[in-house]
């Protein structure tokens, strides 16, 4: 599954991202977006990041690198 970060960069499982609010970094391990449209997915808390507790909204994330 693919969605987009706050800068409209594509992010998928395995993408290295930074959480904009606190600067923590990690790798996306799951995107929980079954049954959601692309717009709903981008605005809902649905991304799990390895090494970070909780789920995050794609608009809170910034992709690092090209994966």
Secondary structure, DSSP 8 states (H G I E B T S, - for coil): -EEE-TTS-EEETT-EEEETTT--EEEEEEE--TT--HHHHHHSEEEEETTS-SEEEGGGEEEES--
